[in-house]
């Protein structure tokens, strides 16, 4: 699961059996990315390797080397506010999933 927080940090975790059980990577989005304005997230998955993007800029590449191979899975979107009494809202538009060509490098 690729999560981006209001303070600008992001985390990519493996999510199994309703638990975040392993952090694959984390960091901060570029300071020039304004999270108060619309932005575009992307994930390129190639076997157990993932490219994490924001506004078409590669943030990080992460790998899942666990013994539980990722032969399939689900895609979803959510908005959450983990602060007590806080609220969050988001609009999701133009969500797309497609198969990339075999020679795609992500660059």
N, C-alpha and C positions, 0 to 999 in steps of 0.2 A: 504494500500500500504506500503510495506516494502522498505525503501530507505536507502542506505549506501553511505555516502559522502567520498570524498577523504581525508578529515581531520580525518576520523576515527569515526565520530559520525553516529548514525543511528536513524531513526524515523519510527514508524509504525503509520499510520493514516487511518482513515476511509475516503474513496473516494466515494462520491455520487454526481451525477448530475454535473460531471466535476469539482468538488471542493474537496480540502482536508478540510473537515469540522470538524474533531475532532482528536486530537492526542491521541493515545491509549497507547503509550510508547515510550521512547527514552533513549539513553545512548551512550556508546562508545564500539567499538569492542576491544578485548584484544590487548594490545600493541604488542604481539608476532605475530599478524596477519598483514602480509605485503600486503597492498592494491594495491601495484604496481605489485604484482605477481598474478597468477590465484588463485581464491578462490571460494568456493562453498557456495551458499546461500540456505537456506531451510526454509520453513514455514509449520508447522503442524497445520491444522485447525480442530477443534473439536467443532461444534456448534459455539458459539460466543467466543471461547477461541483459542488463537494462540500461538504457540511456535516459536520463531525466532532463527534461527541457522546460524552460519557461520563456515565453515569447520567442520561440525558435532558437534560443541560446542554450547550448549544452551546459548544464550545471555540473553533472557528474555521471560517471558510469559506475555501476555496481554489479556485483555478481552474487549469486546464491550458490554456495558450494556445499550446501547440506546434502545429506544422503537422500532426501525426499525430492526427487526430480520434479520439475514443473512441467508436466505433460499437458496441463490444461489449467483452467481457472476461470475466474469471473472478472468482469470489469464493472465498476460502479463509481458513483460520485456521492459525496456527502458533505455536509457543512455541520460543524460542531463548535460549541463554545464551552471550554472546560472550566471557565471561571464561574464561580457561584453567582447566580443572578444575571449573568451576561446573556446577550442575544447575538445571533449571527444571521446573516442572510446572504444569499448568492443567487445568481441567475446562471444557469447552464444552457448554452446555446451552441448549435452546430457540432454536437458531439459526434465523432466519427471513429470507426474502427475499420482498418483495412489490412490486407496482407501486403507486405513489402516485397520487392523483387529479391531474388537470392543474392544479387550482388550489391545490395544496399549496405553502405558503410556507416551511415549516420553522420557524415561530415558535410 
